Amino acid sequence: MRLRLVYIIVLILLIGCSKTESNVVINESPNVRNESWQVSSIFKYDDYMMIGEQGKIGFIYDDKDVTRFYPGKKQKYMWHFWAETPEETRNLFGKRVKIIGVSKQTGQKADVFDGGIGIPNTAIEDNDKVGRMPSMMSLPSKGLWRLEAFVDEKLFGSVVVEVH
């Protein structure tokens, strides 16, 4: 009886740990720090409120009506990227970035934005400590969406947002 219980628990764990989406296996990268479907944290950076993971990835956002996501509404957001060291962060400048959105409710994937991390303005003090990228983003439907940021086709990190 005890052996059967162990087999059942192992089977449940194996089934629960596999992730599939429309019969496609999703490879979760170790670079994705927010693997849950909780809306990402809001934090302060300089004079701005941001959503994401402080010291890693985020964009200016304060969860007020003006910055919230609404289905089909295109809005401007300023992304920020930080690497492990200042040198690695400087290596991000000029790199191509692609943002892919994934819906929790439907598994739908959407190309959200394609752009690049800008070269910092050297006339501004300490402007080279973070990579910045302006973007125009829109998500197609309500619910939770994970915005996965790929830098030169390598997953850099993700931000989970709610579309109202």
DSSP file with accessible surface (Angstrom, degrees, kcal/mol):
  #  RESIDUE AA STRUCTURE BP1 BP2  ACC     N-H-->O    O-->H-N    N-H-->O    O-->H-N    TCO  KAPPA ALPHA  PHI   PSI    X-CA   Y-CA   Z-CA
    1    1 A M     >        0   0  184      0, 0.0     4,-1.8     0, 0.0     5,-0.1   0.000 360.0 360.0 360.0 -44.5    0.0    0.0    0.0
    2    2 A R  H  >  +     0   0  214      1,-0.2     4,-2.1     2,-0.2     5,-0.1   0.883 360.0  53.6 -64.9 -38.0    2.8    2.4    0.9
    3    3 A L  H  > S+     0   0  106      1,-0.2     4,-2.4     2,-0.2    -1,-0.2   0.903 107.4  51.1 -64.6 -40.2    4.6    1.6   -2.3
    4    4 A R  H  > S+     0   0  180      1,-0.2     4,-2.5     2,-0.2    -1,-0.2   0.902 108.1  52.5 -62.4 -42.0    1.5    2.5   -4.4
    5    5 A L  H  X S+     0   0   98     -4,-1.8     4,-2.5     2,-0.2    -1,-0.2   0.915 108.7  49.8 -61.3 -41.7    1.2    5.8   -2.6
    6    6 A V  H  X S+     0   0   75     -4,-2.1     4,-2.6     2,-0.2     5,-0.2   0.929 111.1  49.6 -62.9 -44.6    4.8    6.6   -3.4
    7    7 A Y  H  X S+     0   0  149     -4,-2.4     4,-2.5     1,-0.2    -2,-0.2   0.920 111.1  49.5 -60.6 -42.0    4.2    5.7   -7.1
    8    8 A I  H  X S+     0   0   93     -4,-2.5     4,-2.6     2,-0.2    -2,-0.2   0.932 111.5  48.3 -64.5 -43.7    1.0    7.9   -7.2
    9    9 A I  H  X S+     0   0   86     -4,-2.5     4,-2.5     2,-0.2    -2,-0.2   0.935 112.5  48.4 -63.5 -43.6    2.9   10.9   -5.6
   10   10 A V  H  X S+     0   0   72     -4,-2.6     4,-2.5     1,-0.2    -2,-0.2   0.929 111.8  50.1 -62.8 -42.3    5.8   10.6   -8.1
   11   11 A L  H  X S+     0   0  100     -4,-2.5     4,-2.5    -5,-0.2     5,-0.2   0.934 110.6  49.2 -62.3 -43.8    3.3   10.3  -11.0
   12   12 A I  H  X S+     0   0  107     -4,-2.6     4,-2.8     1,-0.2    -1,-0.2   0.922 111.5  49.6 -62.9 -42.3    1.5   13.4   -9.8
   13   13 A L  H  X S+     0   0  106     -4,-2.5     4,-1.7     2,-0.2    -1,-0.2   0.914 111.1  49.0 -63.7 -42.2    4.7   15.4   -9.5
   14   14 A L  H  X S+     0   0  118     -4,-2.5     4,-0.8     2,-0.2    -2,-0.2   0.923 114.4  44.8 -64.3 -42.5    5.9   14.3  -12.9
   15   15 A I  H >< S+     0   0  113     -4,-2.5     3,-0.7     1,-0.2    -2,-0.2   0.933 114.1  49.7 -67.3 -43.0    2.6   15.4  -14.5
   16   16 A G  H 3< S+     0   0   64     -4,-2.8    -1,-0.2    -5,-0.2    -2,-0.2   0.781 108.8  52.8 -67.7 -25.8    2.5   18.6  -12.6
   17   17 A C  H 3< S+     0   0  101     -4,-1.7     2,-0.3    -5,-0.2    -1,-0.2   0.640  87.7  92.6 -87.9 -14.7    6.0   19.6  -13.5
   18   18 A S    <<  -     0   0   76     -4,-0.8     2,-0.5    -3,-0.7     7,-0.0  -0.628  62.6-156.2 -81.9 137.7    5.6   19.2  -17.3
   19   19 A K        +     0   0   88     -2,-0.3     7,-1.2     7,-0.2     2,-0.3  -0.963  18.8 167.1-116.6 122.8    4.6   22.4  -19.1
   20   20 A T  E     -A   25   0A  94     -2,-0.5     2,-0.4     5,-0.2     5,-0.2  -0.947  17.7-166.6-131.7 155.1    2.9   22.2  -22.4
   21   21 A E  E >  S-A   24   0A  34      3,-2.2     3,-1.5    -2,-0.3    86,-0.0  -0.924  79.5 -23.4-142.8 111.8    1.1   24.8  -24.5
   22   22 A S  T 3  S-     0   0  100     -2,-0.4     3,-0.1     1,-0.3    -1,-0.0   0.923 126.5 -52.2  50.9  45.8   -1.1   23.6  -27.4
   23   23 A N  T 3  S+     0   0  164      1,-0.2     2,-0.5     0, 0.0    -1,-0.3   0.680 116.8 117.1  65.3  18.3    0.9   20.4  -27.5
   24   24 A V  E <   -A   21   0A  90     -3,-1.5    -3,-2.2     2,-0.0     2,-0.3  -0.971  65.5-128.8-116.1 128.8    4.2   22.4  -27.7
   25   25 A V  E     -A   20   0A 102     -2,-0.5     2,-0.5    -5,-0.2    -5,-0.2  -0.584  20.6-140.5 -77.0 133.6    6.7   22.0  -24.9
   26   26 A I        -     0   0   43     -7,-1.2     2,-0.8    -2,-0.3    -7,-0.2  -0.834   5.6-144.2 -95.9 126.9    7.9   25.3  -23.5
   27   27 A N        -     0   0  150     -2,-0.5     2,-0.6     2,-0.0    -2,-0.0  -0.815  13.0-152.3 -90.0 112.8   11.5   25.6  -22.6
   28   28 A E        -     0   0   56     -2,-0.8     7,-0.0     2,-0.0    -2,-0.0  -0.759  13.4-140.6 -85.6 123.1   11.8   27.8  -19.5
   29   29 A S    >   -     0   0   28     -2,-0.6     3,-1.6     1,-0.1   127,-0.0  -0.595  13.8-129.3 -82.8 146.0   15.2   29.6  -19.5
   30   30 A P  T 3  S+     0   0  120      0, 0.0    -1,-0.1     0, 0.0    -2,-0.0   0.717 107.7  68.8 -65.0 -16.4   17.1   30.0  -16.3
   31   31 A N  T 3  S+     0   0   47    124,-0.1     2,-0.9   126,-0.1   127,-0.2   0.696  77.7  89.1 -73.3 -20.0   17.3   33.7  -17.2
   32   32 A V    <   +     0   0    2     -3,-1.6     3,-0.2     1,-0.2   125,-0.1  -0.712  54.6 177.7 -80.4 109.9   13.6   34.1  -16.6
   33   33 A R        +     0   0  126     -2,-0.9     2,-0.9     1,-0.2    -1,-0.2   0.752  68.2  60.7 -87.1 -25.4   13.5   35.0  -13.0
   34   34 A N        +     0   0   32      1,-0.2    -1,-0.2   124,-0.2     6,-0.1  -0.740  56.1 155.6-104.0  84.2    9.7   35.4  -12.7
   35   35 A E        +     0   0   85     -2,-0.9    -1,-0.2    -3,-0.2     2,-0.1   0.520  50.1  86.8 -87.3  -4.7    8.4   32.0  -13.7
   36   36 A S  S    S-     0   0   50     -3,-0.1    -2,-0.0     2,-0.1    -3,-0.0  -0.364  84.1-122.2 -85.4 173.0    5.2   32.5  -11.8
   37   37 A W  S    S+     0   0   68     -2,-0.1     2,-0.3     2,-0.1    -1,-0.1  -0.007  70.2 123.7-105.0  29.3    2.1   34.1  -13.2
   38   38 A Q  S    S-     0   0  147      1,-0.1   122,-0.2   106,-0.0     3,-0.1  -0.703  76.5 -98.2 -85.1 141.9    2.0   36.8  -10.5
   39   39 A V        -     0   0   67     -2,-0.3   122,-0.2     1,-0.1    -1,-0.1  -0.342  51.6-102.9 -57.0 135.4    2.0   40.4  -11.8
   40   40 A S        -     0   0    9    120,-2.5    13,-0.1     1,-0.1    -1,-0.1  -0.166  42.4 -90.2 -61.9 158.5    5.6   41.6  -11.5
   41   41 A S  E     -B   52   0B  87     11,-0.6    11,-2.2    10,-0.1     2,-0.5  -0.330  29.8-132.7 -69.9 149.1    6.6   43.9   -8.7
   42   42 A I  E     +B   51   0B  72      9,-0.2     2,-0.3    20,-0.1     9,-0.2  -0.875  35.5 168.9-101.3 132.8    6.5   47.7   -9.0
   43   43 A F  E     -B   50   0B  15      7,-2.7     7,-3.3    -2,-0.5     2,-0.4  -0.920  33.4-108.6-140.4 165.4    9.6   49.4   -7.8
   44   44 A K  E     +B   49   0B 129     -2,-0.3     2,-0.4     5,-0.2     5,-0.2  -0.832  28.5 176.9-100.9 133.3   11.3   52.9   -7.9
   45   45 A Y  E >   -B   48   0B  46      3,-2.9     3,-2.6    -2,-0.4     2,-0.1  -0.981  66.9 -42.7-134.3 123.3   14.3   53.7  -10.1
   46   46 A D  T 3  S-     0   0   97     -2,-0.4    -2,-0.0     1,-0.3     0, 0.0  -0.396 124.8 -26.6  52.0-124.5   15.5   57.3  -10.1
   47   47 A D  T 3  S+     0   0  145     -2,-0.1     2,-0.3    -3,-0.1    -1,-0.3   0.272 122.9  90.6 -97.8  10.3   12.4   59.4  -10.2
   48   48 A Y  E <   -B   45   0B 123     -3,-2.6    -3,-2.9    12,-0.0     2,-0.4  -0.831  67.7-135.2-114.3 147.3   10.3   56.7  -12.0
   49   49 A M  E     -B   44   0B  80     -2,-0.3    12,-2.3    -5,-0.2     2,-0.3  -0.798  34.5-175.9 -91.4 139.3    8.0   53.9  -10.9
   50   50 A M  E     -BC  43  60B   0     -7,-3.3    -7,-2.7    -2,-0.4     2,-0.4  -0.915  23.0-138.3-135.6 160.4    8.7   50.7  -12.8
   51   51 A I  E     +BC  42  59B   1      8,-2.3     8,-1.8    -2,-0.3     2,-0.4  -0.958  64.6  51.4-119.0 138.3    7.3   47.2  -13.2
   52   52 A G  E    S-BC  41  58B   5    -11,-2.2   -11,-0.6    -2,-0.4     2,-0.5  -1.000  99.5 -30.7 145.4-141.1    9.6   44.2  -13.5
   53   53 A E  E >>  - C   0  57B  58      4,-3.3     3,-2.4    -2,-0.4     4,-1.9  -0.962  64.3-120.1-121.1 112.1   12.5   42.9  -11.5
   54   54 A Q  T 34 S+     0   0  132     -2,-0.5     4,-0.1     1,-0.3    -9,-0.0  -0.199  96.7  12.3 -54.5 131.2   14.6   45.6   -9.9
   55   55 A G  T 34 S+     0   0   45      1,-0.1    -1,-0.3    26,-0.0     3,-0.1   0.463 130.5  53.0  80.9   3.3   18.2   45.5  -11.1
   56   56 A K  T <4 S-     0   0   19     -3,-2.4    26,-2.5     1,-0.3     2,-0.3   0.625 113.0 -21.1-129.3 -62.3   17.4   43.2  -14.0
   57   57 A I  E  <  +CD  53  81B   0     -4,-1.9    -4,-3.3    24,-0.2     2,-0.3  -0.989  66.3 123.1-158.4 144.5   14.6   44.3  -16.3
   58   58 A G  E     -CD  52  80B   0     22,-1.8    22,-3.5    -2,-0.3     2,-0.3  -0.966  35.1-128.5 178.4 175.7   11.6   46.5  -16.2
   59   59 A F  E     -CD  51  79B   0     -8,-1.8    -8,-2.3    -2,-0.3    20,-0.2  -0.978  42.6 -82.5-143.5 157.7    9.8   49.4  -17.8
   60   60 A I  E     +C   50   0B  47     18,-1.8   -10,-0.3    -2,-0.3     2,-0.3  -0.411  68.4 138.3 -63.7 125.3    8.3   52.7  -16.6
   61   61 A Y        -     0   0    6    -12,-2.3    -2,-0.1    -2,-0.2     7,-0.0  -0.896  33.1-177.6-170.4 133.9    4.8   51.9  -15.2
   62   62 A D        -     0   0   59     -2,-0.3     3,-0.1     2,-0.2   -12,-0.1   0.298  47.8-115.9-124.6   9.2    2.8   53.0  -12.2
   63   63 A D  S    S+     0   0   61      1,-0.2     2,-0.2     4,-0.1    -2,-0.0   0.781  71.2 133.4  60.1  29.9   -0.4   50.9  -12.6
   64   64 A K  S >> S-     0   0  136      1,-0.1     4,-1.9     4,-0.0     3,-1.0  -0.665  76.0 -96.3 -99.6 165.3   -2.5   54.0  -13.0
   65   65 A D  T 34 S+     0   0  107      1,-0.3    -1,-0.1    -2,-0.2    -2,-0.1   0.826 121.9  57.3 -50.1 -36.0   -5.1   54.4  -15.7
   66   66 A V  T 34 S+     0   0  118      1,-0.2    -1,-0.3    -4,-0.0    -3,-0.0   0.874 116.6  31.2 -68.0 -36.7   -2.7   56.2  -18.0
   67   67 A T  T <4 S+     0   0   28     -3,-1.0    -1,-0.2     2,-0.1    -2,-0.2   0.587  93.6 111.1-100.5 -10.4    0.0   53.4  -18.0
   68   68 A R  S  < S-     0   0   64     -4,-1.9     2,-0.4     1,-0.1    95,-0.1  -0.227  71.6-110.8 -63.4 155.4   -2.2   50.3  -17.7
   69   69 A F  B     -f  163   0C   2     93,-0.7    95,-2.8    69,-0.0    -1,-0.1  -0.711  34.6-178.4 -86.1 135.8   -2.6   47.9  -20.5
   70   70 A Y    >   -     0   0   65      3,-0.4     3,-2.2    -2,-0.4    69,-0.5  -0.978  43.6 -82.8-130.4 144.1   -6.0   47.7  -22.2
   71   71 A P  T 3  S-     0   0   56      0, 0.0     3,-0.1     0, 0.0    70,-0.1  -0.195 110.8  -4.7 -52.4 126.1   -6.8   45.3  -25.1
   72   72 A G  T 3  S+     0   0   53     67,-2.7     2,-0.7     1,-0.2    66,-0.0   0.404  96.6 130.2  75.3  -1.5   -5.6   46.7  -28.4
   73   73 A K    <   -     0   0   96     -3,-2.2     2,-0.4    66,-0.3    -3,-0.4  -0.763  48.9-147.0 -91.4 116.9   -4.5   50.0  -27.0
   74   74 A K        +     0   0  138     -2,-0.7     2,-0.3    64,-0.1    64,-0.2  -0.692  25.9 169.9 -86.2 129.5   -1.0   50.9  -28.1
   75   75 A Q  E     - E   0 137B  23     62,-2.4    62,-3.0    -2,-0.4     2,-0.4  -0.948  34.2-107.6-137.7 160.2    1.0   52.9  -25.6
   76   76 A K  E     + E   0 136B 146     -2,-0.3     2,-0.3    60,-0.2    60,-0.2  -0.709  35.3 175.9 -92.3 135.1    4.6   54.0  -25.1
   77   77 A Y  E     - E   0 135B   6     58,-2.5    58,-1.9    -2,-0.4     2,-0.7  -0.998  25.0-137.7-136.9 140.7    6.8   52.3  -22.5
   78   78 A M  E     - E   0 134B  58     -2,-0.3   -18,-1.8   -18,-0.2     2,-0.2  -0.870  22.4-152.1-102.9 110.2   10.5   52.8  -21.7
   79   79 A W  E     -DE  59 133B   0     54,-3.1    54,-1.9    -2,-0.7     2,-0.4  -0.526   6.1-159.3 -78.0 149.9   12.3   49.5  -21.0
   80   80 A H  E     -DE  58 132B   3    -22,-3.5   -22,-1.8    52,-0.2     2,-0.4  -0.994   4.5-167.4-131.0 136.6   15.4   49.3  -18.8
   81   81 A F  E     -DE  57 131B   0     50,-2.7    50,-2.9    -2,-0.4     2,-0.4  -0.990   4.5-176.5-127.7 130.3   17.9   46.5  -18.8
   82   82 A W        -     0   0   27    -26,-2.5     2,-0.1    -2,-0.4    48,-0.1  -0.992   8.8-159.6-124.0 133.0   20.6   45.8  -16.2
   83   83 A A        -     0   0   21     -2,-0.4     6,-0.1     2,-0.3     4,-0.0  -0.353  40.9 -89.2 -97.9-176.1   23.2   43.1  -16.5
   84   84 A E  S    S+     0   0  129     -2,-0.1    -1,-0.0     4,-0.0     3,-0.0   0.833 109.5  21.8 -64.8 -35.0   25.3   41.5  -13.7
   85   85 A T  S  > S-     0   0   50      1,-0.1     4,-2.4     0, 0.0    -2,-0.3  -0.909  82.5-111.6-130.2 160.6   28.1   44.1  -14.0
   86   86 A P  H  > S+     0   0   68      0, 0.0     4,-2.6     0, 0.0     5,-0.2   0.887 119.1  53.5 -58.6 -36.2   28.4   47.6  -15.4
   87   87 A E  H  > S+     0   0  109      2,-0.2     4,-1.6     1,-0.2     5,-0.1   0.917 109.1  47.3 -65.0 -43.7   30.6   46.2  -18.2
   88   88 A E  H  > S+     0   0   89      2,-0.2     4,-0.5     1,-0.2    -1,-0.2   0.876 110.7  52.9 -65.4 -35.7   28.0   43.6  -19.2
   89   89 A T  H >X S+     0   0    3     -4,-2.4     3,-1.7     1,-0.2     4,-0.5   0.939 107.0  51.4 -63.7 -44.8   25.3   46.3  -19.1
   90   90 A R  H >< S+     0   0   88     -4,-2.6     3,-1.1     1,-0.3    -1,-0.2   0.846 102.2  61.7 -61.5 -30.4   27.4   48.5  -21.5
   91   91 A N  H 3< S+     0   0  112     -4,-1.6    -1,-0.3     1,-0.2    -2,-0.2   0.680  93.5  65.1 -69.2 -15.3   27.7   45.5  -23.8
   92   92 A L  H X< S+     0   0   18     -3,-1.7     3,-2.2    -4,-0.5    25,-0.3   0.748  75.6 110.0 -76.0 -23.1   23.9   45.5  -24.2
   93   93 A F  T << S+     0   0   32     -3,-1.1    25,-0.2    -4,-0.5    26,-0.2  -0.292  86.6  12.4 -60.0 131.1   24.0   48.9  -25.9
   94   94 A G  T 3  S+     0   0   55     23,-2.7    -1,-0.3     1,-0.3     2,-0.1   0.363  94.8 137.1  85.9  -4.0   23.0   48.6  -29.6
   95   95 A K    <   -     0   0   77     -3,-2.2    22,-2.3    23,-0.1    -1,-0.3  -0.471  59.0-109.6 -78.0 147.8   21.7   45.1  -29.2
   96   96 A R  E     -G  116   0C  93     20,-0.2    56,-2.9    -2,-0.1     2,-0.4  -0.524  33.6-163.4 -74.3 139.0   18.5   44.0  -30.9
   97   97 A V  E     -GH 115 151C   0     18,-2.9    18,-3.0    54,-0.2     2,-0.4  -0.988   8.7-171.6-127.6 134.9   15.5   43.3  -28.6
   98   98 A K  E     -GH 114 150C  57     52,-2.3    52,-2.9    -2,-0.4     2,-0.5  -0.997   9.6-155.2-125.1 130.1   12.4   41.4  -29.3
   99   99 A I  E     -GH 113 149C   0     14,-3.2    13,-2.4    -2,-0.4    14,-1.6  -0.929  10.4-172.2-107.4 122.9    9.4   41.3  -26.9
  100  100 A I  E     -GH 111 148C  25     48,-2.4    48,-3.3    -2,-0.5     2,-0.4  -0.958  11.0-148.4-113.2 132.2    7.1   38.3  -27.1
  101  101 A G  E     -GH 110 147C   0      9,-3.2     9,-2.4    -2,-0.4     2,-0.4  -0.820   9.3-167.1-100.3 140.0    3.8   38.3  -25.1
  102  102 A V  E     -GH 109 146C   7     44,-1.9    44,-2.6    -2,-0.4     2,-0.4  -0.993  15.6-137.7-127.4 125.0    2.3   35.0  -23.8
  103  103 A S  E  >  - H   0 145C   2      5,-2.5     4,-1.7    -2,-0.4    42,-0.2  -0.661   2.2-154.7 -82.5 132.1   -1.2   34.9  -22.5
  104  104 A K  T  4 S+     0   0  107     40,-2.7    -1,-0.2    -2,-0.4    41,-0.1   0.905  94.0  49.2 -68.1 -41.2   -1.8   32.9  -19.3
  105  105 A Q  T  4 S+     0   0  110     39,-0.5    -1,-0.2     1,-0.2    38,-0.1   0.897 130.4  12.9 -69.2 -41.3   -5.4   32.3  -20.2
  106  106 A T  T  4 S-     0   0   85      2,-0.1    -1,-0.2   -85,-0.0    -2,-0.2   0.594  88.0-125.4-114.0 -15.8   -5.1   31.1  -23.8
  107  107 A G     <  +     0   0   12     -4,-1.7    -3,-0.1     1,-0.3    -2,-0.0   0.468  55.8 157.1  78.8   0.1   -1.4   30.4  -24.3
  108  108 A Q        -     0   0   86     -6,-0.1    -5,-2.5     1,-0.1     2,-0.4  -0.291  31.5-147.8 -59.4 140.0   -1.6   32.8  -27.3
  109  109 A K  E     -G  102   0C 118     -7,-0.2     2,-0.4    -3,-0.1    -7,-0.2  -0.906  15.3-173.5-110.4 142.1    1.8   34.3  -28.3
  110  110 A A  E     -G  101   0C  19     -9,-2.4    -9,-3.2    -2,-0.4     2,-0.7  -1.000  29.7-125.3-137.2 136.3    2.0   37.8  -29.8
  111  111 A D  E     +G  100   0C 122     -2,-0.4   -11,-0.2   -11,-0.2     3,-0.1  -0.732  36.5 173.9 -75.0 114.7    4.9   39.7  -31.3
  112  112 A V  E     -     0   0C  17    -13,-2.4     2,-0.3    -2,-0.7    26,-0.2   0.861  54.2 -11.6 -96.3 -42.2    4.7   42.8  -29.1
  113  113 A F  E     -G   99   0C  50    -14,-1.6   -14,-3.2    24,-0.1     2,-0.4  -0.983  45.0-163.7-161.9 148.1    7.8   44.9  -30.1
  114  114 A D  E     +G   98   0C  79     -2,-0.3   -16,-0.2   -16,-0.2     2,-0.2  -0.989  43.2 106.0-136.0 121.4   11.0   44.6  -32.0
  115  115 A G  E     -G   97   0C  24    -18,-3.0   -18,-2.9    -2,-0.4     2,-0.3  -0.754  53.6 -93.2-162.8-147.9   13.7   47.3  -31.5
  116  116 A G  E     -G   96   0C  34    -20,-0.3     2,-0.4    18,-0.2   -20,-0.2  -0.993  30.1-100.7-153.6 155.4   17.1   47.9  -29.9
  117  117 A I        -     0   0    3    -22,-2.3   -23,-2.7   -25,-0.3    16,-0.2  -0.666  49.6-122.7 -78.6 126.0   18.8   49.1  -26.7
  118  118 A G        -     0   0   37     14,-2.9    14,-0.4    -2,-0.4   -23,-0.1  -0.238  15.9-108.9 -72.0 158.0   19.9   52.7  -27.3
  119  119 A I        -     0   0  126    -26,-0.2    -1,-0.1    12,-0.1     9,-0.0  -0.708  46.2-110.8 -81.9 131.4   23.4   54.0  -27.0
  120  120 A P        -     0   0   26      0, 0.0     2,-0.8     0, 0.0     8,-0.1  -0.263  22.5-110.9 -68.5 153.4   23.6   56.3  -23.8
  121  121 A N    >   -     0   0   86      1,-0.2     3,-1.8     6,-0.1     6,-0.2  -0.746  24.5-158.3 -80.4 109.6   24.0   60.0  -24.0
  122  122 A T  T 3  S+     0   0  140     -2,-0.8    -1,-0.2     1,-0.3     4,-0.1   0.648  86.3  70.4 -69.1 -13.5   27.5   60.5  -22.6
  123  123 A A  T 3  S+     0   0   90      2,-0.1     2,-0.5     4,-0.1    -1,-0.3   0.668  87.5  76.7 -76.0 -14.0   26.7   64.2  -21.8
  124  124 A I  S X  S-     0   0   94     -3,-1.8     3,-1.5     1,-0.0     4,-0.2  -0.858  91.7-117.5-100.7 125.4   24.4   62.9  -19.0
  125  125 A E  T 3  S+     0   0  166     -2,-0.5    -2,-0.1     1,-0.3    -4,-0.1  -0.301  92.6   2.4 -62.6 138.0   26.2   61.7  -15.8
  126  126 A D  T >  S+     0   0   90      1,-0.1     3,-1.0    -4,-0.1    -1,-0.3   0.699  87.1 132.9  60.1  23.5   25.8   57.9  -15.0
  127  127 A N  T <   +     0   0   25     -3,-1.5     3,-0.4     1,-0.2    -6,-0.1   0.579  60.9  64.7 -80.2  -5.9   23.7   57.4  -18.1
  128  128 A D  T 3  S+     0   0   54      1,-0.2    -1,-0.2    -4,-0.2   -35,-0.1   0.271  76.7  85.4-100.8  14.3   25.6   54.3  -19.0
  129  129 A K  S <  S+     0   0   99     -3,-1.0     2,-0.3     1,-0.1    -1,-0.2   0.550  94.9  34.9 -90.9  -6.4   24.6   52.2  -16.0
  130  130 A V  S    S-     0   0    2     -3,-0.4     2,-0.4   -48,-0.1   -48,-0.2  -0.997  76.1-128.1-147.4 139.7   21.3   50.9  -17.6
  131  131 A G  E     -E   81   0B   0    -50,-2.9   -50,-2.7    -2,-0.3     2,-0.4  -0.778  30.7-162.3 -86.2 134.6   20.3   50.0  -21.1
  132  132 A R  E     +E   80   0B  62    -14,-0.4   -14,-2.9    -2,-0.4   -52,-0.2  -0.916  14.6 179.1-121.4 148.2   17.1   51.8  -22.3
  133  133 A M  E     -E   79   0B   1    -54,-1.9   -54,-3.1    -2,-0.4     2,-0.2  -0.920  18.9-144.3-148.0 115.8   14.7   51.1  -25.1
  134  134 A P  E     +E   78   0B  66      0, 0.0     2,-0.3     0, 0.0   -18,-0.2  -0.539  29.2 179.7 -74.1 147.7   11.6   53.0  -25.9
  135  135 A S  E     -E   77   0B   3    -58,-1.9   -58,-2.5    -2,-0.2     2,-0.5  -0.992  32.9-141.7-146.9 154.8    8.7   50.9  -27.2
  136  136 A M  E     -E   76   0B  84     -2,-0.3     2,-0.4   -60,-0.2   -60,-0.2  -0.988  37.2-179.5-112.6 117.5    5.1   51.1  -28.4
  137  137 A M  E     +E   75   0B   0    -62,-3.0   -62,-2.4    -2,-0.5     2,-0.3  -0.936  17.2 172.2-126.6 148.7    3.3   48.0  -27.0
  138  138 A S        -     0   0   33     -2,-0.4   -64,-0.1   -26,-0.2   -69,-0.0  -0.986  15.7-153.4-148.1 142.8   -0.2   46.7  -27.2
  139  139 A L        -     0   0    1    -69,-0.5   -67,-2.7    -2,-0.3   -66,-0.3  -0.951  15.2-137.9-120.0 142.7   -1.6   43.3  -26.1
  140  140 A P  S    S+     0   0   61      0, 0.0     2,-0.3     0, 0.0    -1,-0.1   0.700  72.8  22.4 -78.6 -21.0   -4.7   41.8  -27.8
  141  141 A S  S    S-     0   0   35    -70,-0.1    22,-0.1     2,-0.1   -69,-0.1  -0.965  79.4 -91.5-147.8 161.1   -6.8   40.5  -24.9
  142  142 A K  S    S+     0   0  144     -2,-0.3     2,-0.2    20,-0.1    22,-0.2  -0.201  76.7  55.8 -65.7 160.7   -7.6   40.8  -21.2
  143  143 A G  E    S- I   0 163C  14     20,-2.2    20,-3.1   -39,-0.1     2,-0.4  -0.660  93.3 -28.1 115.9-169.8   -5.8   38.8  -18.5
  144  144 A L  E     - I   0 162C  29     18,-0.2   -40,-2.7    -2,-0.2   -39,-0.5  -0.689  55.1-174.7 -86.9 136.7   -2.3   38.1  -17.5
  145  145 A W  E     -HI 103 161C   0     16,-2.7    16,-2.7    -2,-0.4     2,-0.6  -0.993  18.2-144.9-130.9 136.4    0.5   38.3  -20.0
  146  146 A R  E     -HI 102 160C   6    -44,-2.6   -44,-1.9    -2,-0.4     2,-0.8  -0.906  13.0-152.7 -98.8 121.8    4.2   37.5  -19.7
  147  147 A L  E     -HI 101 159C   0     12,-3.4    12,-1.9    -2,-0.6     2,-0.5  -0.870  12.1-161.0 -95.5 108.5    6.4   39.8  -21.7
  148  148 A E  E     -HI 100 158C  21    -48,-3.3   -48,-2.4    -2,-0.8     2,-0.6  -0.832   3.3-152.1 -96.2 123.8    9.5   37.9  -22.6
  149  149 A A  E     -HI  99 157C   0      8,-2.9     7,-3.3    -2,-0.5     8,-1.2  -0.868   8.5-167.3-101.7 118.0   12.5   40.1  -23.6
  150  150 A F  E     -HI  98 155C  53    -52,-2.9   -52,-2.3    -2,-0.6     2,-0.6  -0.919   3.9-161.8-105.3 122.8   15.0   38.5  -26.0
  151  151 A V  E >  S-HI  97 154C  14      3,-2.8     3,-1.7    -2,-0.5   -54,-0.2  -0.938  82.9 -15.5-105.5 119.0   18.3   40.3  -26.4
  152  152 A D  T 3  S-     0   0   82    -56,-2.9    -1,-0.2    -2,-0.6   -55,-0.1   0.919 130.3 -55.4  48.3  46.5   20.1   39.1  -29.6
  153  153 A E  T 3  S+     0   0  160     -3,-0.3     2,-0.5   -57,-0.2    -1,-0.3   0.518 116.6 113.5  68.6  10.1   17.7   36.1  -29.6
  154  154 A K  E <  S- I   0 151C 140     -3,-1.7    -3,-2.8     0, 0.0     2,-0.2  -0.943  77.0-110.6-112.0 130.4   18.6   35.1  -26.1
  155  155 A L  E     + I   0 150C  17     -2,-0.5    -5,-0.3    -5,-0.3  -124,-0.1  -0.384  37.6 175.5 -61.6 122.1   16.0   35.3  -23.3
  156  156 A F  E     -     0   0C  22     -7,-3.3     2,-0.3     1,-0.4    -1,-0.2   0.809  54.9 -58.4 -96.5 -39.1   17.1   38.1  -21.0
  157  157 A G  E     - I   0 149C   2     -8,-1.2    -8,-2.9  -125,-0.1    -1,-0.4  -0.973  47.5-116.7 173.6-179.4   14.1   38.2  -18.6
  158  158 A S  E     - I   0 148C   4     -2,-0.3     2,-0.4   -10,-0.2   -10,-0.2  -0.973   5.2-154.2-145.0 158.5   10.4   38.7  -18.4
  159  159 A V  E     - I   0 147C   0    -12,-1.9   -12,-3.4    -2,-0.3     2,-0.5  -1.000  14.8-145.7-132.4 129.5    7.7   40.9  -16.9
  160  160 A V  E     + I   0 146C   0     -2,-0.4  -120,-2.5   -14,-0.2     2,-0.3  -0.865  25.8 174.8 -99.6 127.7    4.2   39.8  -16.0
  161  161 A V  E     - I   0 145C   0    -16,-2.7   -16,-2.7    -2,-0.5     2,-0.5  -0.867  27.7-124.9-127.3 161.1    1.4   42.4  -16.5
  162  162 A E  E     - I   0 144C  84     -2,-0.3   -93,-0.7   -18,-0.2     2,-0.6  -0.925  13.8-148.5-107.4 132.2   -2.3   42.5  -16.3
  163  163 A V  E      fI  69 143C   2    -20,-3.1   -20,-2.2    -2,-0.5   -93,-0.2  -0.890 360.0 360.0 -96.8 122.0   -4.4   43.7  -19.3
  164  164 A H              0   0   48    -95,-2.8   -20,-0.0    -2,-0.6    -1,-0.0  -0.443 360.0 360.0 -86.6 360.0   -7.5   45.3  -17.9
